[in-house]
Amino acid sequence: MIEFRRAPGSLRGWYDQIYREQGIRQMDSFYLWVLELLEAQPGQRLVDISCGEGQLVRFAAAAGVKAVGLDIAETALRVAAQAGASAGWVVTDAEKLPLADASFDLLTNIGSLEHYESMHTAVHEMARVLRPGGKAAILVPNTFGLRWNVMHAWRTGDVADDGFQPLQRYGSRVFWTNLLVEAGLQVERVLGYEHETALPRTWQDVKVYLKRPKQIRTALLIAPRIPVNMASNFIFLCRRS
């Protein structure tokens, strides 16, 4: 595992500042793809932990899923609530969820686990709130991502660092698998994901791709040929053990 730490301070204050200035988000099509992987059905209960501005929660709610978004940054949830989704929003720490045991059918954690102080505690909490047989989708970054860390090391001799989050980690597929299993989840499937390469599923994303022809080439020709173990990110599809 590789780890970067920045100046100490309030984690909540740090992320409030990030969401005031720039935010953190994926393309809409990525969130729709995650919901498809989970086979989300109307009436199921879903919690998105560290939901940011709530894009995934809004898509889930629009599909009839009873969705709740949790985040440490009140600024992010204020943006999420203003978007008008029929969902619940809770300001909380991912390492101590104010949720009942076995209360959700589906759980998502997108690009956030690597930023928690105690990753094991956070995964244990995820497993706790999933019902028996419940499904989770967790996105984490790969130490050996070909298009990200490996190419960056080739060019610079150093590890890539996004430069703005207070705590950043990269792990191998084996590292993340062991962490998830030890904390109470059963890994059923692992997929690779490249930054902003989900095939477009909304008109908004089609417009983005038309403005960035290189992204279309990456999505259609390059990303599908990258082995999972060398992907920039992993998506772990899990169940509660």
Beta strands, then each sheet from edge to edge (+ up, - down):
strand 1: 2-5
strand 2: 45-49
strand 3: 66-71
strand 4: 88-91
strand 5: 104-110
strand 6: 130-141
strand 7: 167-170
strand 8: 185-193
strand 9: 233-240
sheet 1: 1+ 7-
sheet 2: 4+ 3+ 2+ 5+ 6+ 9- 8+
end
